[in-house]
Amino acid sequence: MDIADAMESDCPDFEDAMQIAAAETECDVIVTGNKKHFEPYTALPVYTPAEFLGKLREHGIKD
């Protein structure tokens, strides 16, 4: 199903589309060094690694 979803995606990069499709099935967020490749194509929150670590710290989780 993830492959079919990736093929139907508006995302122009198939590898990114595959990662998005897989993440939407199993994950709550996407962590990437290149947010612009993901944010327009998913409803999931997309964070850089630094932003994600900041979110963890906000919730009392140490890195």
N, C-alpha and C positions, 0 to 999 in steps of 0.2 A: 504494500500500500504506500509506503514512503516513496518508493521509486515513482509510482504513478502520480502521487501528489507533487513530487519535485518536477516531473515532466509537465504538469499542468500549471506550475507556478509562473508568476510574472517575473520572478528573479532571473536575470540574464545569465548568471553563473550557475551551471548545473551542480557543481560541488557545494556551493553555498546553499542552493535550493535543497539538496539532499540533507545537509546539516539542519536546516530549518525544519524540514518535514520530520526528521527523526526527533528533534528537540520538542516539537509541538506534540508529539506522541507521548513523550516520557518526562519532560523537564518543565520547570517553572520559570526559568530564565535562560538567556544565552549570554555567555561571557566570551568576548572576542576583542582582538586588537583593532578590528576594523568595523566599527558600528555601522558605517554608511552602507556596507554590503548586506546588512541584515535588517535594520530598523524598518525600512519601507515595505518589507515583505512578510512581516510577522506581527501578531498581536502580543507576543511575549515581550516582557521587558528585556532590553539589550543593554549590557554593561561592559565597560572596559574592565580589565583585571583590577585596576586601581579603584574604580567605582564599586565593583563587587566587594572588594576587601573593606571599603568604607561602609557598605551596607551591613556586612558581617559585624564590624565593630559597633555600629549603631545598635545591633541586637545583642551586644555583649559577647560575641564570639571572637576569640583571638586568632590571628593568622599565624 
